[in-house]
Amino acid sequence: DAGRTWTSIKSNLPANHPVWAIAEDHVNPNLLFAGTEFGLFFTIDGGQKWIQLRGGLPTIQVRDLAIQRRENDLVVATFGRGFYILDNYTALRSIKPETLKQDAVLFPVKDALMYIQAQPIGGRGKSFQGESYYTAENPPFGATFTYYLKDALKTKKEKRQEAEKKVPVTSMPSRSELSAEEEEETPAIIFTVSDSNG
């Protein structure tokens, strides 16, 4: 109503996190992003519950947000750490409270293009140019699958560290346990795409 009435959507945002910027998704008005003093948050329900987006973004002041509509990218400007881009956040539009109760969810896949990767200066990326030639990484070649797992795959080390947080540590892990953690292969998820419908 042109600013005649206002409703707080602060909800569970931390009290010591002043909000510097807000961006609203151009397709789903309930999908909001908030740049705060200590990070980036998003909500899928119009601000009733906020979730912090981490994924490589440090705990840093987020001063500005912009949405690139064609590619559905969120551009994040920070204070002192440069720019970050969340590529193709369309999966966030598909998340609903009942989605998070499922064991696994595969979100819609963006169309991928086939092309011949160019190597104009003798090799991939910067080749022999070193730091004198700036390039930023392109998205990975091929289709990108976005998925949600209710229970993430965890290594022995991660399981031990979680257990140590719950109960005071009374003994240290043995040398053989630490060796087993070091030698363990990282858990992996394998998708098999059988047809164009997934």
N, C-alpha and C positions, 0 to 999 in steps of 0.2 A: 504493500500500500504506500509506496514511495517514501518509506521511512517514518510513517506516522506511529507505528508500533514496532517494538523490538522484542525478540525472544532469545534468551541466552542459550547457546549451544556448547558451553564450556564443558559440561558433563564431567568426564573423568580426566580431562587434561590436567597435568600437574600444576599445582598452585604457583610454583616459582618459574613457570614457562610463559613469559609474555609472548603473545602471538604477533609476529611481524607481517605475515602475509597469508591470505586465504585464496584458494582457487577452486572454482566449481566446475565439475565435468560438464562438457557441452552436450552430452547425451543423457546422462543420469544425474538430475539435480541433487539427489541424496548422496552422491559421491563427492566428498569435499576433501581438500588437502589443506593442512595448516603448517606454515613455517614458523617455528618457535625459537626461543632463545637457545634451546638445547636439542634441536633436531626437527625431524619432519614427521607429522602424524597424518593419518587419513581416517575417514569414517564412511561407512556404506549406508548409514541410516540417518543422514541429515544432522549428525552431531550428537546422537544419543550415546554412542560409545566410540572413543577414539583409540586407534592402534598405532604404535610407533613403527615407522618404516626404517629398517636398518640396512641390511644388504650391502655393506660396504660404505655406507654414509657415516662419517664420524659424528661424534657428539659435538655439534657445531651450530652456531647461530645461522638459521636459514632466513635470509633477509627478503627474498623475492621469489615468486613462483610464476611460471607461465606455461600454458598448455599449447602444444603444437598440434592443431586439430587434424591435419592430414594424416600424420603418422601416429596420433594418439600418444605422444610423448609428453612427459612432465619435465620441464626444465627448472632446476633448483639452483638459485644463486645463494652462495654462502658468504659469510664474513671471514675473509682470510684464507679460505681453502678452495676458491674457484667455483666452477660450475659442475653440476652433476646432471645427468639425464637418465630418467627412468623410461627406457624404451618400451613402447607399446603396452601401456598399462590396462588394456581392455579387459584383462582377466579380472581386475578389481570390480568391474561392472557386473560380473557374473556371480560374485560372492554374495551369499545370503546366509543368515544364521543357520538354516538347515543344511547348507552346503558344508559348513565346518563340522557337522556331526557325522558326515560320511567318512568311511575309511580312506577313500582315495577319489579324487576328481581330476579329470582331464578337461582343461578349458578350451574354448574354440581356438583354432590355429589360424593365424594370419596367413594370407596367401604368400607363397614364396616364389621368387623368380629364379630361373636357371640362367646363368650367364658364365662367360669365360672370365676368370679372374685375371686382371691385367698385372703385369710385372714391368712397368715402364722404366725402372732404373736398375734393372739387373737382378732383382730378387724381391721377396715379399717385404712389405712394410718399408722401412727406411733403407734397406739394403746396405750399401757401403757408405751412405751419407752420414750416418751417426746422428749426433744431437744437433748438427747444423741444419738438418732438414726436418721440420716438424710435421708429423702426421698423427692423426688420432685414429684409433682402431675403428673399423667398420663393424656393423653387426656380423655375427658368424654367418658363413655361407650356408644356405639351405633353410629349411623350416625350423622354427623354434617352438618347442612344446612347453607349455606352461601347465604345471600340475600342482595339486595339493595332496599331501599325505598327513593324515591325522597323527600318526606316530612316525616320526622321522627315523631313518636308519641311523644307528649310533655305533661308534667304534667302542672297543673295550675301554679306551682311555676316557671317552666321554661318559660312559656308564659309571666308571669309577669316580670321576669328578662329581657327577650328580649325587652319588651315594655319599660322598664325603661332605657335601653341602647339607645333607639332611641329618647326619649323625656326626658328632664330634669325632675327629680322627684319633684313634687310640693306637694304631700301628701303621707303619709305612708299608707300601707294597714291596713284595720281594723282588729280587733281581730278575727271576724268571718271569714274573708277572709284567714287569716293565719291559723286558725283552719281547714278550708276546705282544704287548701293545705296540712296540716299535715296528715289529715285523708284520703286523696285521695289514692286510690289504684294505684299502678304503672301500666301504660298502658302496655298491652301485645299483642303479635302477636301470633295467633294460625294457624298453618299449618295443613292441612289435606292431607295426602298422600293416594291416592285412588288406585294406582297400581305401578308397577315397573318403569313406565315412569314418575311418579310424578303426 
